[in-house]
Amino acid sequence: MSDNGGSETGAFLAGFIIGGLVGAATALILAPQSGEQTRSQIREKGIELRDRAGEVAEDARKRAEEAAVEARKRADELELRAKEMYDEQRTRVTGAVEEGKKAALRKRDELLGGKAEKAEPAT
């Protein structure tokens, strides 16, 4: 059950922002104004792009940390369930072995006519 909604949305937003800024930069370069004004506007847009990229990166980092915490929590839950299942199966197998030993001793006694000493099974 993968949830790609967050990464697809982030990729779309990043593409949308970058595309908008590239379009704005192109419009600035082609606009009829002085070179100094154009350089100033490009510098401002570059600073804006840097700030937005930082925000997007920070948001992605936070989501990654949350996902890591959730993954650790799920791993801990799975580890606990696996240990419980292991303990349960070990108890069942141990019980079955003990019952098998008892049945084998009863059958031996039955075949020997009850003459053999009753021995406790070795553990």
C-alpha positions in Angstrom: 0.0 0.0 0.0 2.1 2.8 -1.2 0.9 6.4 -1.0 2.4 8.4 -3.9 0.0 11.2 -3.6 2.4 13.4 -1.6 5.4 12.9 -3.9 3.3 13.5 -7.0 1.8 16.6 -5.6 5.2 17.9 -4.5 6.6 17.2 -8.0 3.7 19.0 -9.6 4.1 22.0 -7.4 7.9 22.2 -7.9 7.4 21.9 -11.7 4.7 24.6 -11.6 6.8 27.0 -9.5 9.9 26.4 -11.7 7.9 26.8 -14.9 6.3 30.0 -13.7 9.7 31.4 -12.7 11.3 30.5 -16.1 8.4 32.1 -17.9 8.7 35.2 -15.7 12.5 35.4 -16.4 11.9 35.0 -20.1 9.3 37.8 -20.0 11.8 40.0 -18.2 14.6 39.3 -20.6 12.3 40.1 -23.6 10.7 43.1 -22.1 11.7 46.5 -23.4 13.5 48.0 -20.5 17.1 48.9 -19.5 19.7 46.1 -18.8 20.1 47.3 -15.2 16.3 47.0 -14.5 16.3 43.6 -16.2 19.3 42.3 -14.1 17.7 43.7 -11.0 14.4 41.9 -11.7 16.2 38.7 -12.6 18.2 38.9 -9.3 14.9 39.4 -7.3 13.3 36.5 -9.1 16.4 34.4 -8.4 16.1 35.2 -4.7 12.4 34.4 -4.7 13.1 31.0 -6.4 15.8 30.2 -3.9 13.4 31.0 -1.0 10.6 28.9 -2.6 13.0 26.0 -3.2 14.1 26.2 0.4 10.5 26.0 1.6 9.8 23.1 -0.7 12.9 21.3 0.5 12.0 21.9 4.2 8.5 20.6 3.6 9.9 17.5 1.9 12.3 17.0 4.8 9.5 17.2 7.3 7.4 14.7 5.4 10.4 12.3 5.1 11.0 12.5 8.9 7.3 11.8 9.6 7.4 8.9 7.2 10.5 7.5 8.9 8.9 7.8 12.3 5.8 6.0 11.0 8.0 3.3 9.4 9.9 2.8 12.7 6.6 2.5 14.6 5.3 -0.1 12.1 8.6 -2.0 12.2 8.4 -2.1 16.0 4.8 -3.4 15.9 5.7 -6.1 13.4 8.7 -7.2 15.5 6.4 -7.5 18.5 3.8 -9.5 16.6 6.5 -11.8 15.1 8.0 -12.4 18.6 4.5 -13.2 19.9 3.9 -15.6 17.0 7.3 -17.3 17.6 6.6 -17.8 21.3 3.2 -19.2 20.6 4.5 -21.7 18.0 7.4 -22.6 20.2 5.0 -23.4 23.0 2.8 -25.5 20.7 5.8 -27.4 19.3 7.2 -28.0 22.8 3.8 -29.3 24.0 3.5 -31.6 21.0 7.0 -33.0 21.6 6.1 -33.7 25.2 2.8 -35.3 24.2 4.7 -37.4 21.7 7.2 -38.6 24.3 4.4 -39.5 26.7 2.6 -41.4 23.9 5.8 -43.2 23.0 6.4 -44.3 26.6 2.8 -45.5 26.9 3.1 -47.5 23.7 6.4 -49.0 24.8 4.8 -50.0 28.1 1.9 -51.4 26.3 4.1 -53.5 23.9 6.3 -54.7 26.8 3.3 -55.7 28.7 3.7 -53.2 31.4 6.8 -54.9 32.7 9.2 -52.0 32.0 9.8 -49.3 34.6 8.0 -46.1 33.8 10.6 -43.6 32.9 10.1 -39.9 32.7 11.0 -38.5 29.3 14.2 -36.5 29.2 13.8 -32.8 28.6 
